Amino acid sequence: MSKVAVVYWSGTGNTEAMADLVAQGVRAAGGTADLVQCNDFSADRIGDFDAFAFGCPAMGDEELEDTEFLPMYDEVEPALSGQKVALFGSYDWNDGEWMELWEQRADEAGLNVVDSVIAKDYPDDDAAAECMRLGALLA
């Protein structure tokens, strides 16, 4: 049974809803999931989990949120080498380029990104199903 950390930042609740769905997917597949807001997560907690899902919406000019999420992610990313990782988040404009940039960064850092999911605004039925699938991949 995998223990999965679902770590997220959400400004409007859209990415938080996605985090809840990812956690539901983990649990439905037999794993355990801890929902953790990004300001409550740090590199010293990496050893407590078997896999990780990180969620952050697109901010500014297609960027990760830079006051709470990005400092945490910058700290933990080097400790994630060899770990199963999934990325998710919501956006309201453009086409999701921030996720492509984030995936590229994770790939360059040597992370094992199993998949990613994006949702335009609040997750619709298709995005909800994808979040559940993402959680199951980590379990």
N, C-alpha and C positions, 0 to 999 in steps of 0.2 A: 504494500500500500504506500503510495507516494504522499508526502506532505508538501503542499504547494503554498508558497507565499504569493498572494495577489496584491501587489503594491501599486498604489495609484495616487494621482492628484486629479481633482475635479473642481472646476469653477462653477459650473451650472448644474451639475448632477448627471449629465449625459455619460461621462466616463465612469462615474461611480456606478451607474446602472449597468454598464458593461462589466465592471469589476464583479458586481454581484452575480451576473450571468456566468462569467468565467468560473467563479467559485462554485456555482451550482453545477456546472459541467464537470468540475473535478470531483465533486461529491457523488454525482450520478454515476461516475465511472469507478467509484470505489475508493477514491483518495480522500484526503483531508485537506481543507483549504483554510488559510488564515487571511482574512481581509485586513490589509494594513495601509493606513494613510502614509504617504511618503515621508512625512516628518517624524514618523515613528519607526522608520526602518534605517538600518545602517549596515556596514560591511561586517560587523561583529555578529550579525544574525544569519549570515549566509550558511553556516554549518548546521543550522536548525532545520533546513529544508532540503528537499530533493529536487525541486524544480521551482521556477519563478515566472510569474506573469507581471509585466510592468505596463501600466496604463497612464497615458498622458494625452490630453487633447492638443490639437494644433493651436499655437498661440502666435500673436504678432505676425511676422512674415514667415509663416510655416516653420515654426520652431517649437521646441519643447518648452514648457513653462520654466522660467529661469530663476525664480526666487526660492522655491521649495523643491520642486521635482528635480531639476537639473543638478543642483549641488549634491543631492542624495545619489542620483544616478552616476555622476562623475566619481563619487567615492566607491560605489559598489561594483561598477563595471569591471575593474581589473580582477576582482575576486570571483567573477562569474565564469571564468574560463573553464570549459568542460561541463558546465551545468546546462540542463535543458531550460531554455528561456523562450517566452512568448511575449509579443508586444501588441498593444491594443490602444485605441483612443478614438475620440470623435473630432469632427471638424465642422465648420459652418460655411466655409468659403474655399475657393480653389478646388483642387482635386485630390488632396491627400498627399501632396509632395513631402510633407514633414515625415510621414511614415517611411517613405522611400529613403529619405536621408538618414532616419534613425536606423533602419535595417542595414544600410550601408555602413554606418558607424559601428554597429554591433558586429557585422561581418568582419570589418577591419580589425576589431578588437579580439577576434577569435572566438566569439560566442557561438553557441549551438542554438540558433534561433529556429525553433520548430515551425513557427508560422506567425502571422500577424493578422489582425482584424481591425478594420476601420468602419466607422458609422457616421453618416451625415446627420448631425444633430443627435436627437435621442434615438437609441437603437430600434429600428423597425423589426418586423418579424424575421426577415432574412438575416439582419445583423445579430439579432438575439440568438438565432440558431447557430451562427458562426461563432459567437462567444462561447456557447455551450460546447461546441465541437473543439474549440481551442482549449478549454478547460480539460476535456477528456483526453486530448493529446498529452497534456502534462501529467495526468494521473497515471 
